[in-house]
Amino acid sequence: MTKLLLSVHVLAAIVVIGPITVAASLFPRHARQAAASGEPGRGRDAGIAAFLHRICRGYAVAGVAVPVFGIATGARLGVLTDAWLIVSLVLTALAAAVLVLAILPGQRRMLEPAGGEGTRSAAARLSMLTGSFNLLWAVVVVLMIVRPGSTTGA
């Protein structure tokens, strides 16, 4: 059962988190180009930006599977109290908060015609937030592989 849980956890992380990181990273460029075209909400770049936002939104919901199966795997392995797993869970929660509370609303604002702040500054802010989101996930992956204090020899 542990191998099944771990397999689902890893597959979910790859299949769900990967597309979010790519789509969120590409979004600012296409949203900025759509705004610069003079026809916000129309054209190729606007369509791509809207599609990238839908990917981020949809996969964010599916992304709940990653920590759920991770916690289930940790429970089966008896490592729920290990520091590396607790830190990974905290970083995962931070990444989720950045996505749900900052990236997705920022994307939605950029898709609206005549959004509040300037397109350049909004795109720069989204790029920075996305970089932070991606960095959090990179640290979680390293922690999952290195597992400080592990006795497995890995």
DSSP file (Angstrom, degrees, kcal/mol; ACC not computed):
  #  RESIDUE AA STRUCTURE BP1 BP2  ACC     N-H-->O    O-->H-N    N-H-->O    O-->H-N    TCO  KAPPA ALPHA  PHI   PSI    X-CA   Y-CA   Z-CA
    1    1 A M     >        0   0    0      0, 0.0     4,-2.5     0, 0.0     5,-0.2   0.000 360.0 360.0 360.0 -36.8    0.0    0.0    0.0
    2    2 A T  H  >  +     0   0    0      1,-0.2     4,-2.8     2,-0.2     5,-0.2   0.906 360.0  51.0 -61.8 -41.8    2.9    2.4    0.8
    3    3 A K  H  > S+     0   0    0      1,-0.2     4,-2.3     2,-0.2    -1,-0.2   0.883 110.3  49.6 -64.8 -37.3    4.3    2.0   -2.7
    4    4 A L  H  > S+     0   0    0      2,-0.2     4,-2.5     1,-0.2     5,-0.2   0.940 112.4  46.8 -65.2 -47.3    0.9    2.8   -4.2
    5    5 A L  H  X S+     0   0    0     -4,-2.5     4,-2.5     1,-0.2    -2,-0.2   0.921 113.9  47.9 -60.9 -44.6    0.5    5.9   -2.1
    6    6 A L  H  X S+     0   0    0     -4,-2.8     4,-2.7     2,-0.2     5,-0.2   0.904 111.3  51.3 -63.6 -41.0    4.0    7.1   -2.9
    7    7 A S  H  X S+     0   0    0     -4,-2.3     4,-2.7    -5,-0.2     5,-0.2   0.924 111.8  45.8 -62.1 -44.9    3.5    6.4   -6.6
    8    8 A V  H  X S+     0   0    0     -4,-2.5     4,-2.8     2,-0.2     5,-0.2   0.904 112.7  52.0 -65.2 -40.3    0.2    8.4   -6.7
    9    9 A H  H  X S+     0   0    0     -4,-2.5     4,-2.2    60,-0.2    -2,-0.2   0.942 113.7  42.4 -60.0 -49.3    1.9   11.2   -4.7
   10   10 A V  H  X S+     0   0    0     -4,-2.7     4,-2.3     2,-0.2    -2,-0.2   0.919 115.7  48.8 -66.9 -44.1    4.9   11.5   -7.0
   11   11 A L  H  X S+     0   0    0     -4,-2.7     4,-3.2    -5,-0.2     5,-0.3   0.917 111.5  49.8 -62.0 -42.9    2.7   11.2  -10.2
   12   12 A A  H  X>S+     0   0    0     -4,-2.8     4,-2.5    -5,-0.2     5,-0.8   0.914 110.0  51.4 -62.1 -41.7    0.3   13.8   -8.9
   13   13 A A  I  X>S+     0   0    0     -4,-2.2     4,-1.0    -5,-0.2     5,-0.9   0.919 116.2  40.4 -61.1 -43.1    3.2   16.2   -8.1
   14   14 A I  I  X5S+     0   0    0     -4,-2.3     4,-0.7     3,-0.2    -2,-0.2   0.951 121.1  40.6 -69.9 -49.7    4.6   15.7  -11.6
   15   15 A V  I  <5S+     0   0    0     -4,-3.2    -2,-0.2    -5,-0.2    -3,-0.2   0.785 128.3  28.9 -74.1 -28.7    1.3   15.8  -13.5
   16   16 A V  I  X5S+     0   0    0     -4,-2.5     4,-1.3    -5,-0.3    -3,-0.2   0.889 123.2  40.2-100.2 -51.2   -0.3   18.6  -11.5
   17   17 A I  I  X<S+     0   0    0     -4,-1.0     4,-2.5    -5,-0.8     5,-0.2   0.879 109.3  61.3 -71.5 -37.2    2.4   20.9  -10.1
   18   18 A G  H  X<S+     0   0    0     -5,-0.9     4,-2.1    -4,-0.7     5,-0.2   0.946 105.7  44.9 -54.1 -53.9    4.5   20.8  -13.3
   19   19 A P  H  > S+     0   0    0      0, 0.0     4,-2.9     0, 0.0     5,-0.3   0.863 111.7  53.6 -61.9 -34.5    1.8   22.4  -15.5
   20   20 A I  H  X S+     0   0    0     -4,-1.3     4,-2.9     2,-0.2     5,-0.3   0.943 109.0  48.3 -64.2 -45.4    1.0   25.0  -12.9
   21   21 A T  H  X S+     0   0    0     -4,-2.5     4,-1.5     1,-0.2    -1,-0.2   0.901 116.5  43.0 -63.3 -39.7    4.6   26.1  -12.7
   22   22 A V  H  X S+     0   0    0     -4,-2.1     4,-2.0    -5,-0.2    -2,-0.2   0.950 116.8  45.4 -70.4 -48.6    4.9   26.3  -16.5
   23   23 A A  H  X S+     0   0    0     -4,-2.9     4,-1.8     1,-0.2    -2,-0.2   0.913 114.2  48.5 -63.0 -43.4    1.6   28.0  -17.1
   24   24 A A  H  < S+     0   0    0     -4,-2.9    -1,-0.2    -5,-0.3    -2,-0.2   0.862 111.5  51.2 -65.4 -34.4    2.1   30.5  -14.3
   25   25 A S  H  < S+     0   0    0     -4,-1.5     4,-0.4    -5,-0.3    -1,-0.2   0.849 114.0  43.1 -70.4 -34.3    5.6   31.3  -15.6
   26   26 A L  H  X S+     0   0    0     -4,-2.0     4,-1.6     1,-0.2     3,-0.3   0.745  96.6  79.3 -82.2 -24.4    4.3   31.9  -19.1
   27   27 A F  H  X S+     0   0    0     -4,-1.8     4,-2.7     1,-0.2     5,-0.3   0.900  85.6  54.4 -55.5 -51.6    1.2   33.9  -18.2
   28   28 A P  H  > S+     0   0    0      0, 0.0     4,-2.5     0, 0.0    -1,-0.2   0.881 107.6  50.9 -55.9 -40.3    2.8   37.4  -17.5
   29   29 A R  H  > S+     0   0    0     -4,-0.4     4,-2.4    -3,-0.3    -2,-0.2   0.941 114.1  42.5 -62.6 -47.1    4.5   37.6  -20.9
   30   30 A H  H  X S+     0   0    0     -4,-1.6     4,-2.2     2,-0.2    -1,-0.2   0.874 114.6  50.3 -70.6 -36.3    1.3   36.8  -22.8
   31   31 A A  H  X S+     0   0    0     -4,-2.7     4,-2.1    -5,-0.2    -1,-0.2   0.908 112.1  48.4 -66.1 -40.5   -0.9   39.0  -20.7
   32   32 A R  H  X S+     0   0    0     -4,-2.5     4,-2.1    -5,-0.3    -2,-0.2   0.918 112.9  47.6 -64.8 -43.7    1.6   41.9  -21.1
   33   33 A Q  H  X S+     0   0    0     -4,-2.4     4,-1.1    -5,-0.2    -1,-0.2   0.864 109.9  53.1 -66.6 -35.1    1.7   41.3  -24.9
   34   34 A A  H  <>S+     0   0    0     -4,-2.2     5,-0.6     1,-0.2     3,-0.3   0.912 110.8  46.6 -65.0 -41.8   -2.1   41.2  -25.1
   35   35 A A  H ><5S+     0   0    0     -4,-2.1     3,-1.1     1,-0.2    -2,-0.2   0.871 110.8  52.8 -67.2 -36.0   -2.3   44.5  -23.3
   36   36 A A  H 3<5S+     0   0    0     -4,-2.1    -1,-0.2     1,-0.2    -2,-0.2   0.709  92.8  74.0 -72.5 -19.5    0.3   46.0  -25.5
   37   37 A S  T 3<5S-     0   0    0     -4,-1.1    -1,-0.2    -3,-0.3    -2,-0.2   0.659 105.0-122.7 -70.3 -13.8   -1.6   45.0  -28.7
   38   38 A G  T < 5S+     0   0    0     -3,-1.1    -3,-0.1    -4,-0.3    -2,-0.1   0.368  94.9  82.7  88.2  -6.7   -4.1   47.7  -28.1
   39   39 A E    > < -     0   0    0     -5,-0.6     3,-2.1     3,-0.2     7,-0.1  -0.582  67.8-164.9-128.1  70.1   -7.0   45.2  -28.0
   40   40 A P  T 3  S+     0   0    0      0, 0.0    -5,-0.1     0, 0.0     3,-0.1  -0.260  76.9  22.5 -57.8 139.4   -7.0   43.8  -24.5
   41   41 A G  T 3  S+     0   0    0      1,-0.3     2,-0.3    71,-0.1    -6,-0.1   0.415 114.3  82.2  85.3  -2.7   -9.1   40.7  -24.2
   42   42 A R    <   +     0   0    0     -3,-2.1     4,-0.5    -8,-0.2    -1,-0.3  -0.915  65.6  38.4-132.0 159.1   -8.7   39.9  -27.9
   43   43 A G  S  > S-     0   0    0     -2,-0.3     4,-2.0     1,-0.2     5,-0.2  -0.209  94.4 -57.8  95.3 174.6   -6.1   38.3  -30.1
   44   44 A R  H  > S+     0   0    0      1,-0.2     4,-2.4     2,-0.2     5,-0.2   0.919 130.3  47.5 -60.4 -50.4   -3.8   35.4  -29.9
   45   45 A D  H  > S+     0   0    0      1,-0.2     4,-2.8     2,-0.2    -1,-0.2   0.874 111.0  52.0 -64.4 -37.4   -1.9   36.5  -26.7
   46   46 A A  H  > S+     0   0    0     -4,-0.5     4,-2.4     2,-0.2    -1,-0.2   0.906 110.9  48.5 -64.5 -40.4   -5.1   37.3  -24.9
   47   47 A G  H  X S+     0   0    0     -4,-2.0     4,-2.2     2,-0.2    -2,-0.2   0.898 112.4  48.0 -65.3 -40.6   -6.4   33.8  -25.7
   48   48 A I  H  X S+     0   0    0     -4,-2.4     4,-2.8     2,-0.2    -2,-0.2   0.925 111.4  50.3 -65.6 -44.3   -3.2   32.2  -24.6
   49   49 A A  H  X S+     0   0    0     -4,-2.8     4,-2.2     1,-0.2    -2,-0.2   0.919 111.4  48.4 -60.8 -43.7   -3.2   34.2  -21.3
   50   50 A A  H  X S+     0   0    0     -4,-2.4     4,-2.0     1,-0.2    -1,-0.2   0.901 112.5  49.1 -63.1 -40.5   -6.8   33.2  -20.6
   51   51 A F  H  X S+     0   0    0     -4,-2.2     4,-2.2     2,-0.2    -2,-0.2   0.911 109.9  50.7 -64.8 -43.0   -5.9   29.6  -21.3
   52   52 A L  H  X S+     0   0    0     -4,-2.8     4,-2.3     1,-0.2    -2,-0.2   0.877 109.3  51.7 -63.2 -37.6   -2.9   29.7  -19.1
   53   53 A H  H  X S+     0   0    0     -4,-2.2     4,-2.7     2,-0.2    -1,-0.2   0.905 108.3  51.1 -65.3 -41.4   -5.1   31.1  -16.3
   54   54 A R  H  X S+     0   0    0     -4,-2.0     4,-2.8     2,-0.2     5,-0.3   0.893 109.2  51.5 -62.8 -39.2   -7.6   28.3  -16.7
   55   55 A I  H  X S+     0   0    0     -4,-2.2     4,-2.8     2,-0.2     5,-0.3   0.952 111.2  47.1 -60.7 -49.4   -4.8   25.8  -16.5
   56   56 A C  H  X S+     0   0    0     -4,-2.3     4,-1.6     1,-0.2    -2,-0.2   0.921 115.2  46.0 -59.7 -45.1   -3.5   27.3  -13.2
   57   57 A R  H  X S+     0   0    0     -4,-2.7     4,-1.3     2,-0.2    -2,-0.2   0.944 116.5  43.5 -63.6 -49.4   -7.0   27.5  -11.8
   58   58 A G  H  X S+     0   0    0     -4,-2.8     4,-1.7     1,-0.2     3,-0.3   0.914 115.8  46.0 -65.4 -44.7   -8.0   23.9  -12.7
   59   59 A Y  H  X S+     0   0    0     -4,-2.8     4,-1.8    -5,-0.3    -1,-0.2   0.766 103.6  64.6 -72.7 -24.1   -4.7   22.3  -11.7
   60   60 A A  H  < S+     0   0    0     -4,-1.6     4,-0.3    -5,-0.3    -1,-0.2   0.900 104.0  47.5 -62.9 -39.2   -4.7   24.2   -8.4
   61   61 A V  H >< S+     0   0    0     -4,-1.3     3,-1.3    -3,-0.3    -2,-0.2   0.939 114.0  45.8 -65.6 -47.1   -7.8   22.3   -7.5
   62   62 A A  H >< S+     0   0    0     -4,-1.7     3,-1.9     1,-0.2     4,-0.3   0.763  97.3  76.5 -66.5 -24.0   -6.3   19.0   -8.5
   63   63 A G  T >< S+     0   0    0     -4,-1.8     3,-1.3     1,-0.3    -1,-0.2   0.654  72.7  79.9 -63.5 -15.9   -3.1   20.0   -6.7
   64   64 A V  T <> S+     0   0    0     -3,-1.3     4,-1.7    -4,-0.3    -1,-0.3   0.798  81.6  68.2 -60.2 -27.2   -4.8   19.1   -3.4
   65   65 A A  H <> S+     0   0    0     -3,-1.9     4,-2.6    -4,-0.2     5,-0.3   0.815  88.5  65.7 -62.8 -30.5   -4.0   15.5   -4.2
   66   66 A V  H <> S+     0   0    0     -3,-1.3     4,-1.9    -4,-0.3    -1,-0.2   0.971 108.8  33.2 -62.1 -57.4   -0.3   16.1   -3.8
   67   67 A P  H  > S+     0   0    0      0, 0.0     4,-2.9     0, 0.0     5,-0.3   0.859 116.5  58.3 -68.8 -30.8   -0.2   16.9    0.0
   68   68 A V  H  X S+     0   0    0     -4,-1.7     4,-2.0     1,-0.2    -2,-0.2   0.958 113.5  37.0 -61.3 -50.0   -3.1   14.5    0.7
   69   69 A F  H  X S+     0   0    0     -4,-2.6     4,-2.2     2,-0.2   -60,-0.2   0.799 115.3  56.7 -73.2 -27.6   -1.2   11.5   -0.8
   70   70 A G  H  X S+     0   0    0     -4,-1.9     4,-2.7    -5,-0.3    -2,-0.2   0.921 109.0  45.0 -66.2 -44.0    2.1   12.8    0.7
   71   71 A I  H  X S+     0   0    0     -4,-2.9     4,-2.5     2,-0.2    -2,-0.2   0.909 112.8  51.2 -66.1 -41.4    0.6   12.9    4.2
   72   72 A A  H  X S+     0   0    0     -4,-2.0     4,-2.0    -5,-0.3    -2,-0.2   0.909 112.2  46.9 -61.7 -41.2   -0.9    9.4    3.7
   73   73 A T  H  X S+     0   0    0     -4,-2.2     4,-2.1     2,-0.2    -2,-0.2   0.929 111.6  50.9 -65.5 -45.2    2.5    8.1    2.5
   74   74 A G  H  X>S+     0   0    0     -4,-2.7     5,-2.4     1,-0.2     4,-0.9   0.874 109.3  51.3 -59.7 -38.4    4.3    9.8    5.4
   75   75 A A  H  <5S+     0   0    0     -4,-2.5     3,-0.5     1,-0.2    -1,-0.2   0.919 110.0  48.7 -65.4 -43.0    1.8    8.2    7.9
   76   76 A R  H  <5S+     0   0    0     -4,-2.0    -2,-0.2     1,-0.2    -1,-0.2   0.854 114.8  45.7 -65.1 -34.4    2.4    4.8    6.4
   77   77 A L  H  <5S-     0   0    0     -4,-2.1    -1,-0.2    -5,-0.1    -2,-0.2   0.582 109.6-124.8 -84.8 -10.0    6.2    5.3    6.6
   78   78 A G  T  <5S+     0   0    0     -4,-0.9    -3,-0.2    -3,-0.5     3,-0.2   0.829  77.4 116.7  72.1  32.4    6.0    6.7   10.2
   79   79 A V    > < +     0   0    0     -5,-2.4     3,-1.9    -6,-0.1     6,-0.3   0.195  26.5 114.4-116.4  15.7    7.8    9.9    9.3
   80   80 A L  T 3  S+     0   0    0     -6,-0.6    -1,-0.1     1,-0.3    -5,-0.1   0.750  81.8  47.4 -61.9 -23.0    5.0   12.5   10.0
   81   81 A T  T 3  S+     0   0    0     -3,-0.2    -1,-0.3    -7,-0.1     2,-0.2   0.419  83.7 117.3 -98.3   2.1    7.0   14.0   12.9
   82   82 A D    <>  -     0   0    0     -3,-1.9     4,-2.2     1,-0.1     3,-0.5  -0.478  70.0-128.8 -70.3 139.5   10.3   14.2   11.0
   83   83 A A  H  > S+     0   0    0      1,-0.2     4,-2.8     2,-0.2     5,-0.2   0.874 105.5  55.9 -57.8 -41.8   11.6   17.7   10.6
   84   84 A W  H  > S+     0   0    0     64,-0.4     4,-1.9     1,-0.2    -1,-0.2   0.863 110.1  46.1 -62.6 -35.3   12.1   17.4    6.8
   85   85 A L  H  > S+     0   0    0     -3,-0.5     4,-2.4    -6,-0.3    -1,-0.2   0.897 112.2  49.5 -75.0 -39.9    8.5   16.4    6.3
   86   86 A I  H  X S+     0   0    0     -4,-2.2     4,-2.3     2,-0.2    -2,-0.2   0.930 112.5  47.8 -63.5 -44.1    7.1   19.1    8.5
   87   87 A V  H  X S+     0   0    0     -4,-2.8     4,-2.7     1,-0.2     5,-0.2   0.911 111.0  52.2 -61.9 -41.7    9.2   21.7    6.7
   88   88 A S  H  X S+     0   0    0     -4,-1.9     4,-2.3    -5,-0.2    -2,-0.2   0.899 109.7  48.9 -61.0 -41.1    8.0   20.3    3.4
   89   89 A L  H  X S+     0   0    0     -4,-2.4     4,-2.4     2,-0.2    -1,-0.2   0.898 111.3  49.1 -66.3 -40.6    4.4   20.6    4.5
   90   90 A V  H  X S+     0   0    0     -4,-2.3     4,-2.3     2,-0.2    -2,-0.2   0.929 113.0  47.2 -64.0 -44.5    4.9   24.2    5.6
   91   91 A L  H  X S+     0   0    0     -4,-2.7     4,-2.6     2,-0.2    -2,-0.2   0.870 110.9  52.5 -65.0 -36.5    6.5   25.1    2.3
   92   92 A T  H  X S+     0   0    0     -4,-2.3     4,-2.5    -5,-0.2    -1,-0.2   0.915 109.4  48.9 -64.1 -42.9    3.7   23.3    0.4
   93   93 A A  H  X S+     0   0    0     -4,-2.4     4,-2.4     2,-0.2    -2,-0.2   0.899 111.3  50.1 -63.1 -40.6    1.2   25.4    2.4
   94   94 A L  H  X S+     0   0    0     -4,-2.3     4,-2.6     2,-0.2    -2,-0.2   0.919 110.6  49.4 -62.6 -43.8    3.1   28.6    1.6
   95   95 A A  H  X S+     0   0    0     -4,-2.6     4,-2.3     1,-0.2    -2,-0.2   0.914 111.3  49.4 -61.7 -42.8    3.2   27.7   -2.1
   96   96 A A  H  X S+     0   0    0     -4,-2.5     4,-3.0     1,-0.2     5,-0.3   0.907 110.9  50.0 -62.7 -41.5   -0.5   27.0   -2.1
   97   97 A A  H  X S+     0   0    0     -4,-2.4     4,-2.9     2,-0.2     5,-0.5   0.914 109.8  50.2 -64.2 -42.8   -1.2   30.3   -0.4
   98   98 A V  H  X>S+     0   0    0     -4,-2.6     5,-2.6     3,-0.2     4,-1.4   0.916 115.1  44.7 -60.9 -42.5    1.0   32.2   -2.9
   99   99 A L  I  <>S+     0   0    0     -4,-2.3     5,-2.8     3,-0.2    -2,-0.2   0.962 121.7  35.1 -65.4 -52.4   -0.9   30.5   -5.8
  100  100 A V  I  <5S+     0   0    0     -4,-3.0    -2,-0.2     1,-0.2    -3,-0.2   0.859 126.7  35.8 -75.9 -36.5   -4.4   31.0   -4.4
  101  101 A L  I  <5S+     0   0    0     -4,-2.9    -3,-0.2    -5,-0.3    -1,-0.2   0.677 134.6  10.8 -94.5 -17.9   -4.1   34.3   -2.7
  102  102 A A  I  X5S+     0   0    0     -4,-1.4     4,-1.9    -5,-0.5    -3,-0.2   0.714 122.7  45.1-126.7 -51.6   -1.7   36.2   -5.1
  103  103 A I  I  ><S+     0   0    0     -5,-2.6     4,-2.7     2,-0.2     5,-0.2   0.970 115.0  44.1 -68.8 -53.6   -1.0   34.5   -8.4
  104  104 A L  H  ><S+     0   0    0     -5,-2.8     4,-2.4     1,-0.2    -1,-0.2   0.925 117.3  44.9 -61.1 -46.0   -4.5   33.5   -9.4
  105  105 A P  H  > S+     0   0    0      0, 0.0     4,-2.5     0, 0.0    -1,-0.2   0.893 113.1  52.4 -64.0 -36.1   -6.1   36.8   -8.4
  106  106 A G  H  X S+     0   0    0     -4,-1.9     4,-2.1     2,-0.2    -2,-0.2   0.907 110.3  47.6 -64.0 -41.4   -3.3   38.7  -10.1
  107  107 A Q  H  X S+     0   0    0     -4,-2.7     4,-1.6     2,-0.2    -1,-0.2   0.929 110.7  51.7 -62.9 -44.7   -3.8   36.8  -13.3
  108  108 A R  H  X S+     0   0    0     -4,-2.4     4,-1.0     1,-0.2    -2,-0.2   0.912 109.7  49.7 -60.0 -42.9   -7.6   37.4  -13.1
  109  109 A R  H >< S+     0   0    0     -4,-2.5     3,-0.6     1,-0.2    -1,-0.2   0.899 109.2  51.8 -63.0 -40.0   -6.9   41.2  -12.7
  110  110 A M  H 3< S+     0   0    0     -4,-2.1    -1,-0.2     1,-0.2    -2,-0.2   0.788 106.5  54.6 -68.8 -25.2   -4.6   41.2  -15.7
  111  111 A L  H 3< S+     0   0    0     -4,-1.6    -1,-0.2    -3,-0.2    -2,-0.2   0.718  90.0  92.5 -79.3 -20.4   -7.2   39.5  -17.8
  112  112 A E  S X< S-     0   0    0     -4,-1.0     3,-0.7    -3,-0.6     2,-0.2  -0.493  90.5-106.0 -72.7 140.3   -9.8   42.2  -17.0
  113  113 A P  T 3  S+     0   0    0      0, 0.0    -1,-0.1     0, 0.0    -2,-0.1  -0.490 102.3   7.2 -65.4 135.0  -10.0   45.0  -19.5
  114  114 A A  T 3  S-     0   0    0     -2,-0.2    -4,-0.1    -4,-0.1    -3,-0.1   0.955  88.4-163.2  56.6  57.7   -8.4   48.1  -17.9
  115  115 A G    <   -     0   0    0     -3,-0.7     4,-0.1    -5,-0.2    -5,-0.1  -0.214  26.1-105.2 -63.9 162.3   -7.1   46.5  -14.8
  116  116 A G  S    S+     0   0    0      2,-0.1     3,-0.1     3,-0.0     2,-0.1   0.969  95.5  43.5 -57.6 -70.1   -6.1   48.7  -11.8
  117  117 A E  S    S-     0   0    0      1,-0.2    -2,-0.1     2,-0.1     5,-0.0  -0.348 103.2 -78.1 -81.8 162.8   -2.3   48.8  -11.8
  118  118 A G     >  -     0   0    0      1,-0.1     4,-2.6    -2,-0.1     5,-0.2  -0.196  36.8-122.7 -59.1 147.8   -0.1   49.2  -14.9
  119  119 A T  H  > S+     0   0    0      1,-0.2     4,-2.7     2,-0.2     5,-0.2   0.891 109.1  51.8 -60.7 -42.1    0.4   46.1  -17.0
  120  120 A R  H  > S+     0   0    0      1,-0.2     4,-2.5     2,-0.2    -1,-0.2   0.941 113.4  42.7 -62.3 -47.2    4.2   46.2  -16.8
  121  121 A S  H  > S+     0   0    0      2,-0.2     4,-2.4     1,-0.2    -1,-0.2   0.874 114.7  50.8 -69.2 -35.6    4.2   46.4  -13.0
  122  122 A A  H  X S+     0   0    0     -4,-2.6     4,-2.5     2,-0.2    -1,-0.2   0.916 112.4  46.8 -66.0 -42.0    1.4   43.8  -12.7
  123  123 A A  H  X S+     0   0    0     -4,-2.7     4,-2.4    -5,-0.2    -2,-0.2   0.897 112.6  49.9 -66.3 -40.0    3.4   41.4  -15.0
  124  124 A A  H  X S+     0   0    0     -4,-2.5     4,-2.1    -5,-0.2    -2,-0.2   0.908 111.5  48.8 -64.4 -41.6    6.6   42.0  -13.0
  125  125 A R  H  X S+     0   0    0     -4,-2.4     4,-2.6     2,-0.2    -2,-0.2   0.923 112.2  48.4 -64.2 -44.2    4.8   41.3   -9.8
  126  126 A L  H  X S+     0   0    0     -4,-2.5     4,-2.8     1,-0.2     5,-0.2   0.892 109.7  52.7 -64.0 -39.2    3.3   38.1  -11.1
  127  127 A S  H  X S+     0   0    0     -4,-2.4     4,-2.3     2,-0.2    -1,-0.2   0.912 111.1  47.0 -61.5 -42.2    6.7   37.0  -12.5
  128  128 A M  H  X S+     0   0    0     -4,-2.1     4,-2.2     2,-0.2    -2,-0.2   0.922 113.4  47.7 -65.7 -44.6    8.2   37.5   -9.0
  129  129 A L  H  X S+     0   0    0     -4,-2.6     4,-2.6     1,-0.2    -2,-0.2   0.904 112.1  49.9 -63.2 -41.1    5.4   35.7   -7.3
  130  130 A T  H  X S+     0   0    0     -4,-2.8     4,-2.8     2,-0.2    -1,-0.2   0.897 108.8  52.3 -65.2 -40.4    5.6   32.8   -9.8
  131  131 A G  H  X S+     0   0    0     -4,-2.3     4,-2.4     2,-0.2    -1,-0.2   0.900 110.6  48.1 -60.9 -40.8    9.4   32.6   -9.3
  132  132 A S  H  X S+     0   0    0     -4,-2.2     4,-2.5     2,-0.2    -2,-0.2   0.916 111.4  50.4 -64.6 -43.6    8.8   32.4   -5.5
  133  133 A F  H  X S+     0   0    0     -4,-2.6     4,-1.9     1,-0.2    -2,-0.2   0.928 112.8  46.3 -58.5 -47.5    6.1   29.7   -6.0
  134  134 A N  H  X S+     0   0    0     -4,-2.8     4,-2.2     1,-0.2    -2,-0.2   0.885 111.0  52.2 -65.2 -39.6    8.5   27.7   -8.2
  135  135 A L  H  X S+     0   0    0     -4,-2.4     4,-2.3     2,-0.2    -1,-0.2   0.903 106.4  53.7 -64.2 -41.7   11.3   28.1   -5.8
  136  136 A L  H  X S+     0   0    0     -4,-2.5     4,-2.1     1,-0.2    -1,-0.2   0.925 110.6  46.9 -57.9 -44.4    9.2   26.8   -2.9
  137  137 A W  H  X S+     0   0    0     -4,-1.9     4,-2.4     1,-0.2    -1,-0.2   0.875 108.9  54.6 -66.8 -36.4    8.4   23.7   -4.9
  138  138 A A  H  X S+     0   0    0     -4,-2.2     4,-2.2     2,-0.2    -1,-0.2   0.913 108.8  48.2 -62.8 -41.6   12.0   23.2   -5.9
  139  139 A V  H  X S+     0   0    0     -4,-2.3     4,-2.6     2,-0.2    -2,-0.2   0.905 110.2  52.1 -64.7 -41.3   13.0   23.3   -2.2
  140  140 A V  H  X S+     0   0    0     -4,-2.1     4,-2.3     2,-0.2    -2,-0.2   0.921 109.1  50.1 -60.9 -43.5   10.2   20.8   -1.4
  141  141 A V  H  X S+     0   0    0     -4,-2.4     4,-1.8     2,-0.2    -2,-0.2   0.927 110.6  49.3 -61.3 -44.8   11.5   18.4   -4.1
  142  142 A V  H  X S+     0   0    0     -4,-2.2     4,-3.3     1,-0.2     5,-0.4   0.928 110.9  50.1 -60.7 -44.6   15.0   18.6   -2.7
  143  143 A L  H  X S+     0   0    0     -4,-2.6     4,-2.0     1,-0.2    -1,-0.2   0.881 108.7  52.9 -61.0 -37.6   13.7   17.9    0.8
  144  144 A M  H  < S+     0   0    0     -4,-2.3    -1,-0.2    -5,-0.2    -2,-0.2   0.840 117.1  38.2 -66.8 -32.5   11.8   14.9   -0.5
  145  145 A I  H  < S+     0   0    0     -4,-1.8    -2,-0.2    -3,-0.2    -1,-0.2   0.917 124.1  36.3 -84.0 -46.7   14.9   13.5   -2.2
  146  146 A V  H  < S-     0   0    0     -4,-3.3     4,-0.3    -5,-0.2    -3,-0.2   0.883  78.5-171.5 -76.9 -40.2   17.6   14.4    0.4
  147  147 A R    ><  -     0   0    0     -4,-2.0     3,-2.3    -5,-0.4    -3,-0.1   0.945  26.8-128.7  43.9  75.1   15.4   13.8    3.6
  148  148 A P  T 3  S+     0   0    0      0, 0.0   -64,-0.4     0, 0.0    -1,-0.1  -0.239  90.1  18.9 -53.8 132.7   17.8   15.1    6.2
  149  149 A G  T 3  S+     0   0    0      1,-0.3    -2,-0.1    -3,-0.1     2,-0.0   0.428  89.0 149.0  86.5  -0.2   18.4   12.6    9.0
  150  150 A S    <   -     0   0    0     -3,-2.3     3,-0.3    -4,-0.3    -1,-0.3  -0.347  41.9-152.8 -67.4 147.3   17.1    9.7    6.9
  151  151 A T  S    S+     0   0    0      1,-0.2    -1,-0.1    -3,-0.1    -2,-0.0   0.267  76.5  92.2-100.9  10.2   18.6    6.3    7.7
  152  152 A T  S    S-     0   0    0      1,-0.1    -1,-0.2     0, 0.0    -2,-0.0   0.604  95.5-121.7 -81.6 -10.1   18.0    5.0    4.1
  153  153 A G              0   0    0     -3,-0.3    -2,-0.1     1,-0.1    -1,-0.1   0.470 360.0 360.0  85.4   0.0   21.4    6.1    3.0
  154  154 A A              0   0    0     -7,-0.1    -3,-0.1    -8,-0.0    -1,-0.1   0.480 360.0 360.0 -75.9 360.0   19.9    8.3    0.2
